[in-house]
Amino acid sequence: MSKSTDERGRIYLPKDVRERFGDQYRIVELPSHVALFPVDEDPMEGLRAAVGDAFAEGETEELKADAREAIAREVRAEADSRSHDGEE
């Protein structure tokens, strides 16, 4: 399917596409192209539907806290790595 933008940069998706995938999309910029990914109205429900029972035990806030902790660890590790690289 090929679409063009209008004078304001908008892309109009056909009704059958909106009915299949919904009205909300995440725009992802890749090195060679741009992709649209549908976003569920309730992303956690969409995630649970996609992965089955993997998150059945976890509450949304608990999952968010775990993700934030993991990101904080990655950021600290990256900062430590950069500070050690600057010392050499």
SERO-4910 file (N, C-alpha, C, O; in steps of 0.05 Angstrom, whole numbers):
BEGIN
 pado doro    nc1    nc2    nc3   cac1   cac2   cac3    cc1    cc2    cc3    oc1    oc2    oc3
  Met    A     17    -23      0      0      0      0     18     25      0     37     26     15
  Ser    A     12     43    -16     27     68    -18      9     92    -11    -13     93    -21
  Lys    A     19    109      6      4    133     14     22    158     13     46    155     16
  Ser    A     10    180      7     25    206      7     14    223     30     -8    219     40
  Thr    A     31    242     38     21    260     59      7    283     46     11    290     22
  Asp    A    -11    296     61    -24    320     51     -6    344     57     17    341     66
  Glu    A    -16    368     51      1    392     55      9    397     84     28    412     89
  Arg    A     -5    385    103      2    387    131     18    364    141     24    362    165
  Gly    A     25    345    124     42    322    132     26    299    143     38    280    154
  Arg    A      0    299    139    -17    277    150    -19    254    130    -19    259    106
  Ile    A    -21    230    141    -25    207    125    -53    196    133    -59    193    157
  Tyr    A    -69    190    113    -96    179    119    -95    149    113    -88    140     91
  Leu    A   -103    134    134   -104    105    131   -132     96    123   -151    107    133
  Pro    A   -134     77    104   -160     68     96   -176     57    119   -165     47    138
  Lys    A   -202     58    116   -220     49    137   -215     19    145   -216     13    168
  Asp    A   -210      2    125   -205    -26    131   -180    -30    148   -179    -48    165
  Val    A   -160    -14    144   -135    -15    160   -142     -6    189   -133    -19    208
  Arg    A   -156     16    191   -163     26    218   -181      6    233   -178      2    257
  Glu    A   -199     -7    218   -216    -27    231   -200    -51    241   -206    -63    262
  Arg    A   -180    -59    226   -163    -82    233   -144    -76    256   -140    -92    274
  Phe    A   -131    -52    254   -109    -46    272   -114    -24    293    -99    -20    311
  Gly    A   -136     -9    290   -142     12    308   -134     39    299   -125     42    276
  Asp    A   -137     59    316   -132     87    309   -106     98    321    -99    121    314
  Gln    A    -92     83    338    -68     94    350    -44     77    340    -44     53    340
  Tyr    A    -22     92    333      2     79    322     26     92    334     27    116    341
  Arg    A     47     76    337     73     87    345     89     89    319     90     70    303
  Ile    A    102    112    315    119    116    291    147    110    299    158    121    318
  Val    A    160     91    285    187     83    291    205     90    267    200     81    245
  Glu    A    225    106    273    244    114    252    267     94    252    280     90    272
  Leu    A    271     81    229    292     62    225    312     74    206    306     94    192
  Pro    A    336     63    203    356     74    185    347     77    156    354     97    143
  Ser    A    331     58    147    323     59    119    294     66    114    286     70     90
  His    A    278     67    135    249     73    130    235     80    157    247     79    178
  Val    A    210     87    154    193     92    178    172     71    179    161     63    158
  Ala    A    166     61    203    145     41    206    124     50    225    130     64    244
  Leu    A     99     42    221     77     47    239     70     21    253     66      0    240
  Phe    A     68     22    280     60     -2    295     35      5    311     35     25    325
  Pro    A     14    -11    309    -10     -6    324     -5     -7    354     11    -23    363
  Val    A    -19     11    368    -17     12    397    -44      6    408    -64     19    401
  Asp    A    -46    -14    426    -71    -20    439    -80      3    456    -64     18    467
  Glu    A   -107      6    460   -117     26    478   -106     21    506    -99     40    520
  Asp    A   -104     -4    514    -92    -11    539    -67    -28    533    -69    -52    529
  Pro    A    -43    -15    532    -19    -30    524    -13    -54    541     -3    -74    530
  Met    A    -19    -53    566    -14    -77    584    -32   -100    576    -23   -123    576
  Glu    A    -57    -94    569    -75   -116    560    -65   -127    534    -65   -151    529
  Gly    A    -55   -110    516    -44   -119    491    -20   -137    495    -16   -157    482
  Leu    A     -3   -129    514     21   -144    520     13   -171    532     24   -192    524
  Arg    A     -6   -171    550    -15   -196    562    -27   -215    541    -23   -239    542
  Ala    A    -42   -203    522    -54   -219    501    -32   -231    483    -35   -254    473
  Ala    A    -10   -216    479     11   -225    461     29   -247    474     38   -265    460
  Val    A     33   -245    500     52   -264    513     38   -284    532     51   -299    545
  Gly    A     12   -284    532     -2   -303    548      1   -298    578     -3   -276    587
  Asp    A      7   -319    593      7   -318    622     34   -308    633     38   -309    657
  Ala    A     52   -299    616     79   -291    626     77   -269    647     94   -268    665
  Phe    A     57   -251    645     54   -230    664     29   -233    681     20   -213    693
  Ala    A     18   -256    682     -8   -260    696     -5   -253    726    -24   -243    738
  Glu    A     18   -259    738     22   -254    766     28   -225    772     21   -215    794
  Gly    A     40   -211    754     50   -184    759     29   -162    755     13   -163    736
  Glu    A     28   -144    774     11   -121    771     25   -100    754     50   -100    752
  Thr    A     10    -83    741     21    -63    723     42    -46    737     64    -42    726
  Glu    A     36    -35    761     55    -18    775     81    -33    782    103    -22    781
  Glu    A     78    -58    789    101    -75    796    119    -79    771    144    -78    772
  Leu    A    106    -84    748    121    -87    723    135    -62    715    158    -62    706
  Lys    A    122    -39    719    134    -13    712    158     -8    730    179      1    721
  Ala    A    155    -14    756    178    -10    775    201    -27    767    224    -18    768
  Asp    A    196    -52    760    218    -70    752    232    -60    727    256    -60    725
  Ala    A    216    -50    708    228    -39    683    245    -14    689    266    -10    678
  Arg    A    235      4    707    250     28    714    276     20    728    296     33    723
  Glu    A    275      0    745    300     -8    759    320    -19    739    344    -13    741
  Ala    A    311    -35    720    329    -46    700    341    -24    683    365    -25    677
  Ile    A    325     -4    675    335     18    659    356     34    676    376     42    665
  Ala    A    350     39    701    368     54    719    395     39    721    416     52    720
  Arg    A    394     13    723    419     -3    724    435      0    698    459      3    699
  Glu    A    421     -1    676    435      2    650    447     30    647    470     32    638
  Val    A    433     50    656    443     78    654    468     81    673    488     93    664
  Arg    A    466     70    697    489     71    715    514     57    703    536     67    705
  Ala    A    509     33    692    531     18    680    543     33    657    568     33    654
  Glu    A    526     45    640    537     61    618    553     85    628    574     91    617
  Ala    A    542     99    648    556    122    660    583    113    672    603    127    668
  Asp    A    583     91    686    608     81    697    628     74    676    652     80    678
  Ser    A    619     62    654    636     54    632    648     79    619    672     79    612
  Arg    A    632    100    616    642    124    603    662    139    621    682    150    612
  Ser    A    657    138    648    676    152    666    702    137    667    723    150    670
  His    A    702    111    665    726     95    665    742     99    639    766     99    639
  Asp    A    727    102    617    740    107    591    754    134    591    775    137    578
  Gly    A    743    153    605    755    180    606    779    182    623    795    200    620
  Glu    A    783    163    641    806    163    659    831    153    646    853    158    656
  Glu    A    828    138    624    852    126    611    867    145    595    887    137    583
***
